[in-house]
Amino acid sequence: MKKHFTLLVLILITIRLFGQLNPINNLSFEHWYSYESTCPSFNCFSLYWDEPDSSFQDTLIGYNIYRNSELWRFQDYIGAECSDGMSPCPDADFFDFYPPFWIKVKAVYNSTQLESLALDSAFYSGPMQGIETSQMKIKKIFPNPTNGLVNIDIENIVEVIVINNIGKNILKKENSSSIDLSGNLKGMYFLRVISEKGIETEKIVLE
């Protein structure tokens, strides 16, 4: 009986200490160029995530958004964006930071102002210039997920850079519409494609 009581106390303490630290889910980031938009320098973006799972003990009060290790801001709602039709853009200062940088979002809880872990991150490679939205987007990267070989359907590619999940460039290839990731560990990577029409970064999963 005493053992059962001790175990119950330990479980309650664990819930009290760690139950409130549920992380956010499904972080997503999209960045594009839109000529004549109200986005800063015509660079638009959309950052979203799902609310964390219900807490056992504490109350979710909001989210801390980080650019690399620096806190950009705290907010009590999901999402940040600059997109077509927004005038003025409420989140324009998102770009007021030297690129490239990694984006992380951590849930913040009430009683101790503790943050959750950041299970996912997104990569901002830098501003895009002088191209229409329809020209900027990579039309297709396939297959994704991939077992190794990735094909890129975009014209006039200058360079393709593979970036790992800690922001390190691990592979570069010039003037090529395909790249082989099979020599790398399985996981998430970012493919940065530089062409005569601009720069685009896409998340790639290596299985």
C-alpha positions as CSV (number, residue, x, y, z in Angstrom):
1,M,0.0,0.0,0.0
2,K,2.8,2.4,0.9
3,K,4.5,1.6,-2.4
4,H,1.4,2.4,-4.3
5,F,1.0,5.7,-2.5
6,T,4.6,6.7,-3.2
7,L,4.1,5.8,-6.9
8,L,1.0,7.9,-7.0
9,V,2.8,10.9,-5.5
10,L,5.6,10.6,-8.0
11,I,3.2,10.5,-10.9
12,L,1.4,13.6,-9.6
13,I,4.7,15.4,-9.2
14,T,5.7,14.4,-12.7
15,I,2.5,15.7,-14.1
16,R,2.9,19.0,-12.2
17,L,6.4,19.5,-13.5
18,F,6.1,18.4,-17.0
19,G,2.4,18.0,-18.0
20,Q,2.1,21.7,-18.9
21,L,5.0,21.6,-21.4
22,N,3.2,20.1,-24.4
23,P,4.8,21.4,-27.6
24,I,3.1,22.9,-30.6
25,N,2.3,20.7,-33.6
26,N,2.7,21.0,-37.3
27,L,4.8,24.1,-37.7
28,S,4.7,25.4,-41.3
29,F,6.4,28.3,-43.0
30,E,6.0,29.6,-46.6
31,H,7.8,32.5,-48.2
32,W,7.1,34.0,-51.6
33,Y,7.6,37.1,-53.8
34,S,4.5,39.0,-54.9
35,Y,5.0,42.1,-57.0
36,E,2.9,45.2,-56.1
37,S,1.8,43.6,-52.8
38,T,2.0,45.4,-49.5
39,C,4.6,42.9,-48.1
40,P,8.0,44.4,-47.2
41,S,10.0,44.6,-50.4
42,F,7.3,42.4,-51.9
43,N,8.4,39.5,-49.7
44,C,5.4,37.8,-48.2
45,F,5.3,34.9,-45.7
46,S,2.9,32.7,-43.8
47,L,3.8,31.1,-40.4
48,Y,1.3,28.7,-38.8
49,W,1.1,25.9,-36.3
50,D,-1.4,23.8,-34.5
51,E,-2.4,24.4,-30.8
52,P,-0.6,21.9,-28.5
53,D,-2.4,19.0,-26.9
54,S,-4.4,19.7,-23.8
55,S,-2.5,20.3,-20.6
56,F,-2.9,18.1,-17.5
57,Q,-2.1,20.8,-15.1
58,D,-1.5,24.3,-16.4
59,T,-3.0,26.9,-18.8
60,L,-1.5,27.8,-22.1
61,I,-1.1,31.6,-22.3
62,G,0.6,32.0,-25.7
63,Y,3.6,31.4,-27.9
64,N,7.2,32.6,-28.1
65,I,8.5,32.9,-31.7
66,Y,12.3,32.7,-32.2
67,R,14.6,33.6,-35.0
68,N,17.6,31.5,-34.4
69,S,18.1,31.7,-30.7
70,E,16.7,35.3,-30.4
71,L,13.1,35.9,-29.3
72,W,11.2,37.8,-31.9
73,R,8.0,38.2,-29.9
74,F,5.4,36.7,-27.6
75,Q,1.8,36.4,-28.8
76,D,-1.4,34.8,-27.5
77,Y,-2.7,33.6,-30.8
78,I,-1.6,31.2,-33.6
79,G,0.1,32.4,-36.7
80,A,2.0,35.4,-38.2
81,E,1.9,36.6,-41.8
82,C,2.3,39.2,-44.4
83,S,0.3,38.5,-47.5
84,D,-1.4,40.1,-50.5
85,G,-4.1,42.5,-49.5
86,M,-2.8,43.3,-46.0
87,S,-2.3,47.0,-45.6
88,P,-0.3,47.6,-43.6
89,C,1.2,44.3,-42.8
90,P,1.0,43.7,-39.0
91,D,4.0,41.3,-39.0
92,A,6.4,43.2,-41.3
93,D,9.2,43.3,-38.7
94,F,9.6,39.5,-39.0
95,F,12.1,40.2,-41.7
96,D,14.1,42.7,-39.6
97,F,16.8,40.2,-38.8
98,Y,19.9,39.2,-40.8
99,P,19.2,36.1,-42.8
100,P,19.4,33.2,-43.1
101,F,17.7,32.1,-39.8
102,W,15.8,29.2,-38.3
103,I,12.3,29.7,-37.0
104,K,11.0,28.0,-33.9
105,V,7.8,28.4,-31.9
106,K,7.5,27.4,-28.3
107,A,4.3,27.2,-26.2
108,V,4.3,29.2,-23.0
109,Y,2.4,28.2,-19.9
110,N,1.0,30.2,-17.0
111,S,2.1,29.2,-13.6
112,T,5.9,29.4,-14.1
113,Q,6.2,31.0,-17.6
114,L,7.9,27.8,-18.7
115,E,8.3,27.0,-22.4
116,S,7.7,23.8,-24.2
117,L,10.3,22.2,-26.4
118,A,10.4,23.1,-30.1
119,L,9.9,19.8,-32.0
120,D,10.1,21.3,-35.4
121,S,11.7,24.3,-37.1
122,A,11.5,26.2,-40.4
123,F,14.3,27.9,-42.4
124,Y,14.3,31.4,-43.9
125,S,17.0,31.7,-46.5
126,G,16.7,35.4,-47.3
127,P,14.7,37.9,-49.4
128,M,13.6,37.3,-52.9
129,Q,13.9,40.0,-55.5
130,G,12.4,41.1,-58.9
131,I,10.3,38.1,-59.8
132,E,6.6,37.5,-60.2
133,T,4.8,35.1,-57.8
134,S,4.0,32.7,-60.7
135,Q,7.7,32.6,-61.7
136,M,9.2,32.2,-58.2
137,K,7.5,29.1,-57.1
138,I,9.2,25.7,-57.7
139,K,6.7,23.9,-59.8
140,K,7.6,20.4,-58.6
141,I,10.2,18.6,-56.5
142,F,9.8,14.9,-56.8
143,P,9.7,12.5,-55.2
144,N,9.2,14.0,-51.7
145,P,9.6,12.1,-49.4
146,T,12.5,10.5,-51.3
147,N,14.8,7.5,-50.9
148,G,17.7,9.6,-52.4
149,L,17.4,11.1,-55.8
150,V,15.4,14.4,-56.0
151,N,14.4,16.0,-59.3
152,I,13.7,19.7,-59.5
153,D,11.4,21.1,-62.2
154,I,12.5,24.7,-62.6
155,E,14.2,26.5,-65.4
156,N,17.7,28.0,-65.4
157,I,19.0,26.5,-62.1
158,V,22.3,28.1,-61.1
159,E,22.9,26.1,-57.9
160,V,21.2,23.7,-55.5
161,I,22.2,23.6,-51.8
162,V,21.2,20.9,-49.3
163,I,20.9,22.2,-45.7
164,N,20.6,19.9,-42.7
165,N,18.2,20.4,-39.8
166,I,20.8,22.5,-37.8
167,G,21.4,24.9,-40.7
168,K,24.6,23.6,-42.1
169,N,25.2,23.4,-45.8
170,I,26.1,19.7,-46.5
171,L,26.0,19.5,-50.3
172,K,26.1,21.9,-53.3
173,K,25.6,21.2,-57.0
174,E,25.7,23.7,-59.9
175,N,23.6,23.8,-63.1
176,S,21.7,20.6,-62.3
177,S,18.0,19.7,-62.0
178,S,18.6,16.7,-59.8
179,I,20.5,15.9,-56.6
180,D,21.3,12.7,-54.7
181,L,20.7,12.6,-51.0
182,S,21.2,8.8,-50.5
183,G,24.6,9.2,-48.8
184,N,23.0,11.1,-45.9
185,L,21.2,10.0,-42.8
186,K,17.4,9.7,-43.0
187,G,15.5,12.8,-41.8
188,M,14.5,16.3,-42.7
189,Y,16.5,18.5,-45.0
190,F,16.0,21.8,-46.8
191,L,16.7,22.2,-50.5
192,R,17.7,25.7,-51.5
193,V,17.4,26.3,-55.2
194,I,19.0,29.3,-56.8
195,S,17.9,30.1,-60.3
196,E,18.0,33.1,-62.7
197,K,14.5,33.9,-61.5
198,G,15.1,33.9,-57.7
199,I,15.7,31.7,-54.7
200,E,13.3,29.1,-53.2
201,T,13.7,26.8,-50.2
202,E,11.7,23.6,-49.8
203,K,11.6,21.0,-47.0
204,I,12.7,17.5,-48.1
205,V,12.2,14.3,-46.2
206,L,14.8,11.5,-46.8
207,E,13.3,8.1,-45.9
